Amino acid sequence: MEICQINDEFAVAGQISADHVQAIADAGFKSLVCNRPDSEDGAVPHDGIEAAAQSAGLEFRFIPVVSGAITEEDVREMGAALKTLPGPVLAYCRTGGRCTNLYGLVQQMGV
């Protein structure tokens, strides 16, 4: 699992599994955000990761975003999550690219 630190409060990663969650918590992250729909080919269902996150004491949000089709609603939902989740936050999708793009749009729109 490769983590790309965007700033002190936000990082992204490609697809994770429940087996990665404790290492994520040990690295100091306080929250996880899944931006990958469960229906996407190769996606690990978020519910198992969410359960592992809760067991590790992490907050979890499921904000599925279709690759290449980020909506204004997606940006607003992510912005709201980032305002309420304890940081630092790790968001994941297939490669981390959609999380990075979504975060950039949250910053650009100021939501």
N, C-alpha and C positions, 0 to 999 in steps of 0.2 A: 504494500500500500504506500503510495507516494502522496505526500501532502504538500500542497503549494500554498505558502503563506502569502495572503494578499496584504494584510496589515496586522497589527497586534491583536485585533478583535475578530478577524475573519480569515478563514482558510478554506480551500477546496480540495477535493480528492475525486478520483474515479470511483467506480463501484466498490463498495465495501461489503463485508459480510458480518454476521453477528460475532464471529470470531475476532474481528478487528476492534470491537467496541471497547473492550477493557484497555487495550493499548492506547486508544484515542483518549479515554478518560485519564489514563496515567500520564499522557502527554500534556494534560492541563486543560483540555477542552471541557466546557460546561454544557454545551448544547450541540445537537446534531440536526441538520435539515436535509431531508431527502427531496431532491428535485427531479427524480427519475420515476416516471409512471411504472407501476407494477406490470403493465401490459407490454412494455417495450421488450423486444428480444434481448435475452441475456440478463434481464433485470432480476435482482434478488428481491423477493417480496419484502416490502418495508416492515410488515408487522413483526417478523422475527428480529429485525434490527432494532425496532422500537422497543421490544420486550427486553433485549439485551441492554439497550441504553438505559431503560428505567432501572434495571438491576444494578447498573454501574453508577447510578445517581445522576445521569445526564437527562436534560430536557430533550424532547424530540418533536419535530414538526414534519409533516408530510405535505409538501407543496409540489405536486407533480406538474412538470412543465414539458410540453412537447418540444423536442429538439427542432430548432429552426423556426419555431412558431410561438415565441414568448409574447404573451398578451399584456395589456395594461393591468388587467386584474391580477395576473401572476406577479407583476412588479409590485403592486400595492400590497398583496398578501405577503410577499417576502419582506417588504419594508416594514410592515406591521410586526412580523415575527422578529425581525432583527431589533426592533425597538423594545420588545418585551422579553426576549430570551436572554438568560445570563451568558456572558461571553467569557472566553472566546468561543466562537461558533465555528463548527466545521460543516460545510455543505458538500453533498456529494451527488453525482449523477453518473453517466457512463464514463466520461473522461475528465470531468471537472470543468469543461469548457462552457457548458450551459449555465452552471452555477456562477462562473466568473462573469459571463455576459449579463446574467440576471442581476448580480451585485452592482455591476457598472450602471445598469439602467436605474436601479434603486438610488444610487448616488446622483445620477444625472437628473432624475425627476424630483429628487429631494423628498421622497416619501418614506 
